[in-house]
Amino acid sequence: QVQLVESGGGLVQAGGSLRLSCAASGSIFRLNTMGWYRQASGKPRELVALITQGGMTSYEDSVKGRFTISRDNAKNMAFLQMNSLKPEDTAVYYCNLLNLGSDIVYWGKGTLVTVSS
């Protein structure tokens, strides 16, 4: 069992920045992948960024160059630094974790990011 808690969401003007945090606890394997997903109203949940325990990252095309995913393995935390925010970035952002060799994906409850024009 893994628990994930996101924080850092809020209201920001276009062009501004936010830093999201995800705190993980529970049965976290040494080898795991953590990620950030988002879901805008009326749209399906989509991948934003992924990061392995070794620091390999991948990003959705629309956030490349603007968002940076990182993690602190010692603290069991992941982060998403969001710069140059656009109104279309408005969504509930979810943290997730997948332990290597497991079929169970864990999700946080999400944190709302609203970007105004």
VENNOR-V48503 format. One record per helix or strand of 2 or more residues. SS is the DSSP state (2 for helix, 1 for strand). FROM is the first residue (numbers start at 1). LEN is the number of residues. If there is no record, write none. Layout:
BEGIN
ss=SS from=FROM len=LEN
ss=SS from=FROM len=LEN
END
This chain:
BEGIN
ss=1 from=2 len=6
ss=1 from=10 len=4
ss=1 from=18 len=9
ss=1 from=32 len=8
ss=1 from=46 len=7
ss=1 from=57 len=3
ss=2 from=61 len=3
ss=1 from=67 len=6
ss=2 from=73 len=3
ss=1 from=77 len=6
ss=2 from=87 len=3
ss=1 from=91 len=9
ss=1 from=105 len=3
ss=1 from=111 len=6
END
